[in-house]
Amino acid sequence: MPSKFKIKVARIEAAAGSRTVCITFQIERGAVHFQVPIRLSISDYDDTEMVRAARSTLHRAFVELAAQSQDWKLSAKDMQQLSSMSLRPNARKSERTGTDGARPRAPTSPGKSAKYRRQAP
């Protein structure tokens, strides 16, 4: 089972003279990181309830997104079938060895070895 998403309030912003507040949520799980801004009218909610209202709005957005993308869902069998149809020549090899078959590249860090340093003209 995949790990749970970590969802936290990244920032709360209200522009001077604006009647809206923007509450931005940071969402993370493994290599997946993204932010979702939620804009609310200042006059609709008390300052102490603004984050609760934004969380509810975020939840509704993801419920709607899940419903909209329901037809995209594939079964485990469908996923396996798609995987076995891959036309990439090194796909199976890279899964077994953890490599992509590419040749090693020369180092590019500032601490290059003498072999790779450019000589002055």
C-alpha positions in Angstrom: 0.0 0.0 0.0 1.5 3.4 -0.9 2.3 5.8 1.8 -0.2 8.6 2.6 0.1 12.1 1.2 1.4 14.7 3.5 -0.8 17.8 3.3 0.2 21.0 5.0 -0.6 24.7 4.8 2.4 26.2 3.0 1.4 29.8 3.2 -1.5 32.2 3.7 -1.5 35.4 1.7 -3.7 38.4 1.5 -2.8 41.2 -0.9 -3.3 44.8 0.4 -6.6 46.1 -0.7 -7.8 42.7 -1.9 -11.0 41.1 -0.7 -9.6 37.6 -1.1 -7.1 35.4 0.8 -5.0 32.7 -0.8 -4.2 29.6 1.3 -1.7 27.4 -0.4 -1.4 23.7 0.5 1.8 21.7 0.0 1.1 18.1 -1.0 3.9 15.5 -0.9 4.3 11.7 -1.2 7.6 10.3 -2.2 8.9 12.0 -5.3 5.5 13.7 -5.9 5.4 17.3 -4.7 2.9 20.0 -5.7 1.1 23.0 -4.4 -2.6 23.9 -4.6 -3.7 27.5 -4.0 -7.3 28.0 -2.7 -8.7 31.5 -2.9 -11.5 32.5 -0.5 -13.4 35.8 0.0 -12.3 37.5 3.2 -15.9 38.5 3.9 -17.2 34.9 3.7 -15.3 33.5 6.7 -13.9 34.6 10.1 -10.1 34.7 10.2 -10.1 31.7 12.6 -12.2 29.6 10.2 -10.4 30.4 7.0 -8.1 27.4 7.0 -11.0 25.0 7.8 -12.9 26.5 4.9 -9.9 26.1 2.6 -9.4 22.5 3.6 -13.0 21.8 2.8 -12.7 23.5 -0.6 -9.5 21.5 -1.3 -11.3 18.3 -0.4 -14.2 19.1 -2.8 -11.8 19.9 -5.6 -10.1 16.4 -5.2 -13.5 14.6 -5.0 -14.5 16.3 -8.2 -11.2 15.4 -9.8 -11.5 11.8 -8.7 -15.0 11.6 -10.2 -13.9 13.3 -13.4 -11.0 10.8 -13.9 -12.8 7.7 -12.8 -12.9 6.3 -16.4 -9.1 6.5 -16.5 -8.7 3.9 -13.8 -7.1 0.6 -14.9 -7.1 -2.7 -13.2 -3.9 -4.5 -12.1 -4.4 -6.9 -15.0 -4.8 -3.9 -17.5 -1.6 -2.3 -16.1 0.3 -5.6 -16.5 -0.9 -6.0 -20.0 0.2 -2.4 -20.9 3.6 -3.1 -19.3 4.1 -6.2 -21.4 3.3 -4.3 -24.6 6.2 -1.8 -24.1 8.2 -1.3 -27.2 11.2 0.3 -25.5 14.2 -2.0 -26.2 15.8 -1.7 -22.7 12.6 -1.6 -20.7 12.9 -5.1 -19.3 16.7 -4.9 -18.8 16.5 -1.6 -16.9 13.8 -3.1 -14.6 16.1 -6.0 -13.7 19.4 -4.1 -13.4 18.2 -0.7 -12.3 20.0 1.0 -15.2 18.8 2.5 -18.5 21.7 1.1 -20.6 23.2 4.6 -21.1 26.9 5.0 -21.2 28.5 6.8 -18.2 29.1 10.5 -18.7 32.1 12.6 -17.9 31.9 14.3 -14.5 30.5 17.9 -14.7 31.0 19.0 -11.1 33.4 21.8 -10.2 35.8 19.2 -8.8 36.5 17.6 -12.2 39.4 15.3 -12.5 42.4 16.6 -14.5 41.5 14.3 -17.3 38.3 16.3 -18.0 39.5 19.8 -17.3 39.7 22.2 -20.3 43.2 23.3 -21.0 43.9 27.1 -21.3 44.7 28.2 -24.9 
